[in-house]
Amino acid sequence: MKGFGVLIMAAGKGTRMKSPIPKVLHPILDRPMLDYVLRAALSCGADETAVLVGAGGEQTAEHLKGFPSVKVLWQREQLGTGHAVRSAREWWQNLEALVVLNGDLPLLRPEGLRTLMERFQAEGPDCALLSFAARDPGAYGRVIRSEGGVRVVEFKDASEEERRIREVNAGCYAFRVKALGQVIGRIGNANAQGEYYLPDVLPLMAEDGMKVEAYPMPEEDLMGVNSQAELAEVTAVMRRRVLEGWMERGVRVMDPATAWVGPDVELAPDVVLMPNVQIWGRSRVGEGSVIGSGSILTNAVLGRSVTLVANAVIEDSELCDFAKAGPFVYIREGSRLEEHAFAGKFVELKKTVVGRGSKVPHLSYMGDATLGAGVNIGAGTITCNYDGRDKHPTKIGDGCFVGSDTMFVAPVVLADGAATAAGSVITESVPEGALGVGRARQRNIDGWARRKKQQRERESGR
């Protein structure tokens, strides 16, 4: 179809959301609601796509900078959907066909929008709208079918008999632009809200002998969002869809009721998600990896056969093939575990590389550190990387052994094959193969414990 455009309506105040955030920017999983609508619009072959903003439009316009092919249009006064489309006329008037859809329809699948356009093109009506049979029609506009054609009556203007109709308007239309242009200027606002409703073009089209059709679709695909409760309901549907998609491709989800996977995540076949797992952002998980219960991944990259034992938090970091982490590990800000490396319980890594086969087993903090291959870090080891103003690096070479409770006061280097004694404070670099010892010599005071006990007994007897 030549000259086919999509106009997404995102100008409403969304007052029922009870939030200063524009309705279309409320998140579903970890992406704004609007992004799902844009994804459907941009994948259906439109020549042009625009988003009409109004209330909170500055925030929405800022977000849309991430979609450079999408034009931002403004409705400065919110006087209804008909007024909104009319205010965008300069943009759509030279198109051949126009799809108008609400920005709060995140469950509309791209294939659903493509089906609308294919039927619209093949059957040739002047207007086609999407409808569904609602379990609870609520405040939706009712679709009225008669010998005179199809029209929509808003709930507040509907009669009792019309309110009993279950087929409702989903807020998605396809128009022949020439036909729309003939009637859009004639709609009035003599209704309960005093607004200009877009559905009011339908009877005007019928009066002019134009053809209007309503194409039913599944209710789930056309669920709108007008409240926090509806947002939660739609989010649950999207979460289920995402998980079902991955399970169809060979991912094993042990408890779909508790797993959360974002829309931009990539999972390979034979990945196992244990209960209560969350994976967000642009995380990628390689074949055969196991994500343990309670783990949360955000923009994490995991190679093949990586194991997260349980309660691992991985942010903006990479675990290479056969690496292992957890339980209760926090790996963040550009860290990397090389192949067969291990970060264990109550370990935190920040901007740290753990070399091939190296281990940070427990109770340690490694910040701004580079560990070579085959390194063993004893329990309680800390890199003191911050001097109150700047961060400093610690470098630990291949084959090093770090004794428990070592503190590296960065910047410092532990050369290949070197070691540190337990309890040491390392303030200077340790040469290759040497032992770094930085602790006070032990001194035993004879009788001290006995005298202390006798003193406490005397004091308690007073």
C-alpha positions as CSV (number, residue, x, y, z in Angstrom):
1,M,0.0,0.0,0.0
2,K,1.4,3.3,-1.0
3,G,1.6,6.2,1.5
4,F,0.6,4.2,4.5
5,G,1.2,5.8,7.9
6,V,0.7,4.9,11.6
7,L,-0.4,7.6,14.2
8,I,0.0,6.5,17.8
9,M,-2.2,8.5,20.2
10,A,-0.2,9.3,23.4
11,A,-1.5,12.7,24.4
12,G,-4.0,11.7,27.2
13,K,-3.5,12.6,30.8
14,G,-4.0,9.1,32.1
15,T,-5.6,10.5,35.3
16,R,-6.6,7.1,36.5
17,M,-3.0,6.0,36.8
18,K,-2.6,8.4,39.7
19,S,1.0,9.1,38.7
20,P,3.1,12.1,37.3
21,I,4.6,9.7,34.8
22,P,2.8,9.8,31.4
23,K,0.7,6.8,31.0
24,V,2.5,5.5,27.9
25,L,5.8,5.5,29.7
26,H,4.7,3.3,32.6
27,P,6.8,0.1,32.3
28,I,5.6,-3.4,31.3
29,L,8.4,-5.7,32.3
30,D,11.3,-3.4,31.9
31,R,10.2,-1.4,28.8
32,P,7.8,1.5,28.6
33,M,4.3,0.6,27.4
34,L,4.8,2.8,24.3
35,D,7.7,0.8,23.1
36,Y,5.5,-2.3,22.5
37,V,3.1,-0.3,20.5
38,L,6.0,1.2,18.5
39,R,7.4,-2.2,17.9
40,A,4.1,-3.3,16.4
41,A,3.8,-0.1,14.3
42,L,7.4,-0.2,13.0
43,S,7.1,-3.9,11.9
44,C,3.9,-3.6,9.9
45,G,5.4,-1.9,6.8
46,A,4.3,1.6,7.4
47,D,6.0,4.3,5.3
48,E,5.8,6.8,8.2
49,T,5.1,6.6,11.9
50,A,4.3,9.4,14.3
51,V,3.4,9.7,18.0
52,L,1.0,12.4,19.1
53,V,1.9,13.7,22.5
54,G,0.2,16.2,24.9
55,A,0.0,15.9,28.7
56,G,3.5,15.1,29.9
57,G,4.6,15.4,26.3
58,E,8.1,16.6,27.1
59,Q,9.0,13.3,28.9
60,T,7.5,11.3,26.0
61,A,9.3,13.3,23.4
62,E,12.6,12.8,25.2
63,H,12.0,9.1,25.3
64,L,11.2,9.1,21.6
65,K,14.7,10.3,20.8
66,G,15.6,6.7,20.9
67,F,13.3,6.1,17.8
68,P,14.8,8.5,15.3
69,S,12.5,7.4,12.5
70,V,9.4,8.3,14.5
71,K,8.0,11.8,14.2
72,V,6.7,13.6,17.3
73,L,3.5,15.6,16.9
74,W,1.7,17.8,19.5
75,Q,-1.8,18.1,20.7
76,R,-1.5,21.2,22.9
77,E,-5.1,21.0,24.2
78,Q,-6.6,17.6,25.2
79,L,-10.1,18.0,23.6
80,G,-10.6,14.3,22.7
81,T,-9.4,11.7,20.2
82,G,-11.2,13.4,17.3
83,H,-9.5,16.7,18.0
84,A,-6.2,14.8,18.4
85,V,-6.4,13.3,14.9
86,R,-7.5,16.6,13.4
87,S,-4.6,18.4,15.0
88,A,-2.2,16.0,13.2
89,R,-3.9,16.6,9.8
90,E,-0.9,18.4,8.3
91,W,1.2,15.2,8.8
92,W,-1.3,12.6,7.5
93,Q,-3.2,14.5,4.8
94,N,-0.9,13.5,2.0
95,L,-0.9,9.8,2.9
96,E,-3.1,7.3,1.2
97,A,-4.0,5.3,4.3
98,L,-3.7,6.0,8.0
99,V,-3.8,3.6,11.0
100,V,-4.7,5.4,14.3
101,L,-4.1,3.4,17.4
102,N,-4.0,4.2,21.1
103,G,-0.6,4.2,22.8
104,D,-2.0,2.0,25.6
105,L,-2.4,-1.2,23.6
106,P,0.9,-2.9,24.4
107,L,-0.5,-6.4,23.8
108,L,-1.4,-5.8,20.1
109,R,0.9,-8.1,18.3
110,P,2.8,-7.0,15.1
111,E,1.0,-9.7,13.2
112,G,-2.4,-8.4,14.4
113,L,-1.6,-5.0,13.0
114,R,-0.4,-6.5,9.7
115,T,-3.6,-8.6,9.5
116,L,-5.7,-5.4,9.9
117,M,-3.9,-3.7,7.0
118,E,-4.1,-6.8,4.8
119,R,-7.8,-7.1,5.3
120,F,-8.3,-3.4,4.9
121,Q,-6.4,-3.4,1.6
122,A,-8.1,-6.5,0.3
123,E,-11.7,-5.7,1.3
124,G,-11.5,-2.0,0.6
125,P,-13.6,-0.3,3.3
126,D,-13.2,3.4,3.9
127,C,-12.6,2.6,7.6
128,A,-11.9,-0.6,9.5
129,L,-11.7,-0.7,13.3
130,L,-10.6,-3.5,15.6
131,S,-13.1,-4.8,18.1
132,F,-13.3,-7.6,20.7
133,A,-15.9,-9.3,22.8
134,A,-15.2,-8.2,26.3
135,R,-15.8,-10.3,29.3
136,D,-16.5,-7.1,31.2
137,P,-17.2,-4.3,28.7
138,G,-17.0,-1.7,31.5
139,A,-16.4,1.9,30.1
140,Y,-15.4,0.8,26.6
141,G,-17.3,2.3,23.6
142,R,-19.8,-0.2,22.3
143,V,-19.7,-1.4,18.7
144,I,-23.2,-1.1,17.2
145,R,-23.9,-3.1,14.1
146,S,-27.0,-2.4,12.0
147,E,-28.2,-2.4,8.4
148,G,-26.8,1.1,8.1
149,G,-23.3,-0.2,8.9
150,V,-21.0,0.0,11.9
151,R,-20.8,2.8,14.5
152,V,-19.4,3.2,18.0
153,V,-21.2,4.7,21.0
154,E,-19.1,5.9,23.9
155,F,-20.2,4.3,27.2
156,K,-21.3,7.6,28.8
157,D,-23.6,8.3,25.8
158,A,-24.9,4.8,25.4
159,S,-28.4,3.7,26.3
160,E,-29.0,0.8,28.7
161,E,-29.7,-1.5,25.9
162,E,-26.5,-0.5,24.1
163,R,-24.4,-0.9,27.3
164,R,-25.4,-4.6,27.4
165,I,-23.5,-5.1,24.1
166,R,-20.2,-7.0,24.7
167,E,-18.5,-6.1,21.4
168,V,-16.4,-3.0,22.1
169,N,-14.1,-0.6,20.3
170,A,-10.4,-1.3,20.9
171,G,-9.1,2.1,19.8
172,C,-7.4,1.0,16.6
173,Y,-8.6,2.2,13.2
174,A,-7.5,2.1,9.5
175,F,-8.8,4.9,7.3
176,R,-8.7,5.9,3.7
177,V,-7.2,9.3,4.1
178,K,-9.4,10.8,1.5
179,A,-12.5,9.6,3.3
180,L,-11.2,10.7,6.7
181,G,-10.5,14.1,5.4
182,Q,-14.1,14.5,4.2
183,V,-15.5,14.0,7.7
184,I,-13.0,14.8,10.4
185,G,-13.8,18.5,10.4
186,R,-17.6,17.8,10.9
187,I,-17.5,16.0,14.2
188,G,-19.0,17.9,17.1
189,N,-18.7,17.8,20.9
190,A,-22.3,17.5,21.9
191,N,-21.7,14.7,24.4
192,A,-21.3,14.1,28.1
193,Q,-17.6,15.0,28.1
194,G,-17.8,17.9,25.7
195,E,-15.0,16.4,23.6
196,Y,-14.5,15.5,20.0
197,Y,-14.6,11.7,19.7
198,L,-12.8,10.0,16.8
199,P,-15.6,7.3,16.6
200,D,-18.0,10.1,15.7
201,V,-16.5,10.0,12.2
202,L,-18.1,6.6,11.6
203,P,-21.8,7.7,11.3
204,L,-20.7,10.7,9.2
205,M,-19.0,8.2,6.9
206,A,-22.2,6.2,6.7
207,E,-24.2,9.3,5.9
208,D,-21.8,10.0,3.0
209,G,-22.3,6.4,1.7
210,M,-18.9,5.2,2.8
211,K,-18.2,1.6,4.0
212,V,-17.2,1.0,7.7
213,E,-16.2,-2.4,9.0
214,A,-15.3,-3.8,12.4
215,Y,-12.8,-6.7,12.5
216,P,-13.0,-8.7,15.7
217,M,-9.7,-9.9,17.4
218,P,-9.0,-11.8,20.7
219,E,-9.6,-9.7,23.8
220,E,-6.1,-10.4,25.2
221,D,-4.5,-8.7,22.2
222,L,-6.5,-5.5,22.6
223,M,-6.4,-5.0,26.4
224,G,-6.0,-1.3,27.2
225,V,-4.3,0.2,30.2
226,N,-6.0,2.9,32.2
227,S,-5.1,2.1,35.8
228,Q,-2.4,0.6,37.9
229,A,-4.5,-2.6,38.2
230,E,-4.9,-2.9,34.5
231,L,-1.1,-2.3,34.1
232,A,-0.5,-5.2,36.4
233,E,-2.9,-7.4,34.5
234,V,-1.3,-6.5,31.1
235,T,2.2,-7.1,32.6
236,A,1.2,-10.5,33.7
237,V,0.0,-11.4,30.2
238,M,3.2,-10.0,28.6
239,R,5.4,-12.0,31.1
240,R,3.5,-15.2,30.2
241,R,3.9,-14.5,26.5
242,V,7.7,-14.0,26.8
243,L,8.2,-17.1,28.8
244,E,6.0,-19.2,26.5
245,G,8.1,-18.0,23.6
246,W,11.3,-19.1,25.1
247,M,10.0,-22.4,26.3
248,E,8.9,-23.1,22.7
249,R,12.5,-22.5,21.7
250,G,14.0,-25.0,24.2
251,V,14.4,-23.0,27.4
252,R,13.5,-24.9,30.6
253,V,11.5,-22.7,33.0
254,M,11.1,-24.6,36.3
255,D,8.4,-22.4,37.7
256,P,6.8,-20.1,35.1
257,A,4.7,-18.5,37.8
258,T,7.8,-16.9,39.4
259,A,10.1,-16.3,36.5
260,W,10.5,-12.8,34.9
261,V,12.2,-12.3,31.6
262,G,12.4,-8.9,29.9
263,P,11.5,-8.5,26.2
264,D,15.0,-7.8,25.0
265,V,16.7,-10.8,26.7
266,E,18.2,-13.5,24.6
267,L,18.2,-17.1,25.9
268,A,19.9,-20.1,24.1
269,P,18.4,-23.6,24.0
270,D,18.8,-25.8,27.1
271,V,19.1,-22.8,29.5
272,V,17.5,-23.6,32.8
273,L,15.7,-21.0,34.9
274,M,15.1,-22.1,38.4
275,P,12.3,-20.5,40.5
276,N,12.2,-16.8,41.3
277,V,14.6,-15.8,38.6
278,Q,14.6,-12.3,37.0
279,I,16.5,-11.5,33.8
280,W,16.3,-7.9,32.5
281,G,17.8,-5.5,29.9
282,R,19.8,-6.9,27.1
283,S,21.0,-9.9,29.0
284,R,22.2,-12.9,27.0
285,V,22.5,-16.4,28.3
286,G,24.4,-19.1,26.5
287,E,23.5,-22.7,25.9
288,G,23.3,-25.1,28.9
289,S,23.6,-22.4,31.5
290,V,21.7,-22.7,34.8
291,I,20.3,-19.6,36.5
292,G,19.8,-20.5,40.2
293,S,16.8,-19.5,42.3
294,G,16.6,-15.9,43.4
295,S,19.1,-14.7,40.8
296,I,18.7,-11.3,39.1
297,L,20.5,-10.5,35.9
298,T,20.5,-7.0,34.3
299,N,22.5,-6.5,31.0
300,A,24.5,-9.6,31.9
301,V,26.2,-11.8,29.3
302,L,26.7,-15.4,30.2
303,G,28.5,-17.9,28.0
304,R,27.9,-21.6,27.6
305,S,27.3,-23.9,30.6
306,V,27.6,-21.0,33.2
307,T,26.2,-21.9,36.6
308,L,24.7,-19.4,39.0
309,V,24.1,-21.3,42.2
310,A,21.5,-19.1,43.8
311,N,20.8,-15.5,44.7
312,A,23.4,-14.2,42.3
313,V,23.0,-10.5,41.2
314,I,24.8,-9.8,37.9
315,E,24.8,-6.3,36.5
316,D,26.5,-5.1,33.3
317,S,29.0,-7.9,33.5
318,E,30.1,-11.0,31.7
319,L,30.6,-14.6,32.7
320,C,32.5,-16.7,30.1
321,D,32.0,-20.3,29.3
322,F,31.9,-22.7,32.3
323,A,32.2,-19.9,34.9
324,K,30.4,-20.3,38.2
325,A,29.1,-17.8,40.7
326,G,27.1,-17.8,43.9
327,P,25.3,-18.2,46.1
328,F,24.9,-14.6,47.4
329,V,27.3,-13.0,45.0
330,Y,27.2,-9.5,43.5
331,I,29.0,-8.9,40.2
332,R,28.6,-5.4,38.7
333,E,29.9,-2.6,36.5
334,G,31.9,-4.2,33.8
335,S,33.3,-7.2,35.7
336,R,34.2,-10.4,33.9
337,L,34.8,-14.0,34.9
338,E,36.9,-15.8,32.4
339,E,36.4,-19.5,31.5
340,H,36.2,-21.8,34.5
341,A,36.5,-18.9,37.0
342,F,34.6,-18.8,40.2
343,A,33.1,-16.2,42.5
344,G,31.5,-17.6,45.6
345,K,29.3,-16.8,48.5
346,F,29.2,-13.2,49.8
347,V,31.7,-12.0,47.2
348,E,31.3,-8.6,45.5
349,L,33.1,-7.7,42.2
350,K,33.2,-4.3,40.7
351,K,35.1,-3.5,37.4
352,T,37.1,-6.6,38.1
353,V,38.4,-9.4,35.8
354,V,38.8,-12.8,37.3
355,G,41.2,-14.8,35.1
356,R,40.8,-18.3,33.7
357,G,40.4,-20.9,36.4
358,S,40.8,-18.3,39.2
359,K,38.8,-18.4,42.4
360,V,37.3,-15.8,44.7
361,P,35.5,-18.3,46.9
362,H,34.0,-16.3,49.7
363,L,33.6,-13.1,51.8
364,S,35.7,-10.9,49.6
365,Y,35.5,-7.5,47.7
366,M,37.4,-7.0,44.5
367,G,37.1,-3.5,43.0
368,D,39.1,-2.2,40.0
369,A,41.1,-5.4,40.1
370,T,42.6,-7.7,37.4
371,L,43.3,-11.3,38.4
372,G,45.4,-13.5,36.2
373,A,44.9,-17.2,35.5
374,G,45.0,-19.8,38.3
375,V,44.7,-17.3,41.2
376,N,43.3,-18.2,44.6
377,I,41.9,-15.4,46.8
378,G,41.5,-16.3,50.5
379,A,38.4,-15.4,52.5
380,G,38.0,-11.9,53.6
381,T,40.3,-10.3,51.0
382,I,39.6,-6.7,50.1
383,T,41.0,-4.3,47.5
384,C,41.2,-0.9,49.1
385,N,40.7,0.9,45.8
386,Y,39.3,4.3,46.9
387,D,41.4,6.9,48.6
388,G,38.5,9.3,49.1
389,R,38.9,11.0,45.8
390,D,40.1,8.6,43.1
391,K,39.8,4.9,42.3
392,H,43.1,2.9,42.0
393,P,43.8,-0.5,40.4
394,T,45.1,-3.7,41.9
395,K,46.8,-6.2,39.6
396,I,47.3,-9.8,40.7
397,G,49.4,-12.0,38.3
398,D,49.0,-15.6,37.2
399,G,49.3,-18.4,39.8
400,C,49.2,-16.1,42.8
401,F,48.0,-17.2,46.2
402,V,46.4,-14.6,48.4
403,G,46.1,-15.4,52.1
404,S,42.9,-14.8,54.0
405,D,42.1,-11.4,55.3
406,T,44.6,-9.6,53.0
407,M,44.0,-6.0,52.2
408,F,45.5,-4.5,49.0
409,V,46.0,-0.8,49.4
410,A,45.8,0.2,45.7
411,P,47.6,0.9,43.5
412,V,49.6,-2.2,44.0
413,V,50.8,-5.2,42.0
414,L,51.2,-8.8,43.0
415,A,53.5,-10.3,40.4
416,D,53.1,-13.8,38.8
417,G,53.5,-16.6,41.3
418,A,53.6,-14.4,44.4
419,A,51.7,-14.9,47.6
420,T,50.6,-12.9,50.6
421,A,50.5,-14.0,54.2
422,A,47.1,-14.2,55.9
423,G,46.1,-11.0,57.6
424,S,48.5,-8.8,55.7
425,V,48.0,-5.2,54.6
426,I,49.8,-4.9,51.3
427,T,50.9,-1.3,50.5
428,E,53.7,-2.1,48.1
429,S,54.0,-4.3,45.1
430,V,55.2,-7.9,45.7
431,P,57.8,-9.2,43.2
432,E,57.4,-12.5,41.2
433,G,57.5,-15.6,43.4
434,A,57.8,-13.6,46.7
435,L,55.7,-13.7,49.8
436,G,54.2,-10.4,50.9
437,V,53.8,-10.0,54.7
438,G,52.4,-6.9,56.1
439,R,51.3,-7.5,59.7
440,A,52.5,-6.8,63.2
441,R,54.5,-9.5,64.9
442,Q,52.5,-11.5,67.4
443,R,53.2,-11.0,71.1
444,N,51.8,-13.3,73.8
445,I,51.2,-11.7,77.3
446,D,51.4,-14.4,79.9
447,G,48.5,-14.6,82.4
448,W,46.5,-11.8,80.8
449,A,43.3,-13.8,80.3
450,R,43.4,-15.3,83.8
451,R,43.9,-11.8,85.4
452,K,41.1,-10.4,83.3
453,K,38.7,-13.1,84.5
454,Q,39.6,-12.5,88.1
455,Q,39.0,-8.8,87.7
456,R,35.6,-9.4,86.3
457,E,34.7,-11.7,89.2
458,R,35.8,-9.1,91.7
459,E,33.7,-6.4,90.0
460,S,30.6,-8.6,89.8
461,G,30.9,-9.4,93.6
462,R,30.7,-5.8,94.7
